[in-house]
Amino acid sequence: MRRKQVKWKHIWIHVCLAAAGIIVAFPFLWMLTNSIKTKDEIWQMPPKLMPKAAQWVNYQDALADGMFYKYMWNSSYTAVITTAIVLVNSALFAYALVNIKFYGKKILVIIITLTYIMPVAATYIPSYIIVSKLGLMNTHLGYILSSSVSIFNIFFFWTTFSQINDSILDAARVDGAGHWTIFTRIVSPMSVSSYVTLGILSFIGNYNNYLWPSLIIKDKEKYFVSMGLRTFFSSDGAYGMQWGAIMAACCVIIFPLLILFFFGQKWIIKGITNDAAVKE
């Protein structure tokens, strides 16, 4: 009887997970099928999942002028640079908070905590003023520098580094290792999954970012993918409201992210569960 209860429990868990997976994946499937439909088929009632004939010309229309390749390049390279900077400074900051004693440490932790609970939009005005004063408006460098700090990443690394057994670090100090050696040869290798997890999440966040870059970047040649996609909906956009081309552009934009997530999902799970950290 007990085995049957356990079996049914596992079945219900898998059914619920499958249902949740379908709910999450359906918008992507709907976007994919709409990208090969005509405009009339998209607005057809009742709606149909698959088109009568695949309209691959929608992809040709979306990529015809080559601007989306430019937008994807702008988003990709700025996201890579920003992610690299954020990972390094966040890890160093978190290591200092965990393993270095210094005056005013508690006050600094309080300030970081208060900053973390603030909405991101609250920082846009002071950030805008700073970028403007530095003469970096309408530049990718201005975006990279203004996005090179992440309080979330600091907290994540802080949690990971705190779980590493102190005896390992004490043994390294007895052997004469300094903070830099401990950080690069012990702490960082033991936290690889956290680096990969935050790297993927940071890249995706910067790649998809819209509001902040739209405030400081005005030149169309410097647009990111989210800003370029927005031009599809504007009155002077090249495609107006051609929903097939819009859906095709969306598919092209998210394809690199899906590949990245597919290969990095194992590391994301490890990083979130802190499996890589040594706790004993």
Sequence and secondary structure as in RCSB ss.txt:
>XXXX:A:sequence
MRRKQVKWKHIWIHVCLAAAGIIVAFPFLWMLTNSIKTKDEIWQMPPKLMPKAAQWVNYQDALADGMFYKYMWNS
SYTAVITTAIVLVNSALFAYALVNIKFYGKKILVIIITLTYIMPVAATYIPSYIIVSKLGLMNTHLGYILSSSVS
IFNIFFFWTTFSQINDSILDAARVDGAGHWTIFTRIVSPMSVSSYVTLGILSFIGNYNNYLWPSLIIKDKEKYFV
SMGLRTFFSSDGAYGMQWGAIMAACCVIIFPLLILFFFGQKWIIKGITNDAAVKE
>XXXX:A:secstr
 HHHHHHHHHHHHHHHHHHHHHHHHHHHHHHHHHTTS HHHHT SS  SS SS  THHHHHHTTTSHHHHHHHHH
HHHHHHHHHHHHHHHHHHHHHHHH   TTHHHHHHHHHHHHHS GGGGHHHHHHHHHHTT TTSHHHHHHHTS  
HHHHHHHHHHHHTS HHHHHHHHHTT  HHHHIIIIITGGGHHHHHHHHHHHHHHHHH  HHHHHH   GGG  H
HHHHHTTTSTT SSTT HHHHHHHHHHHHHHHHHHHHHHHHHHHHHHHTTTS   
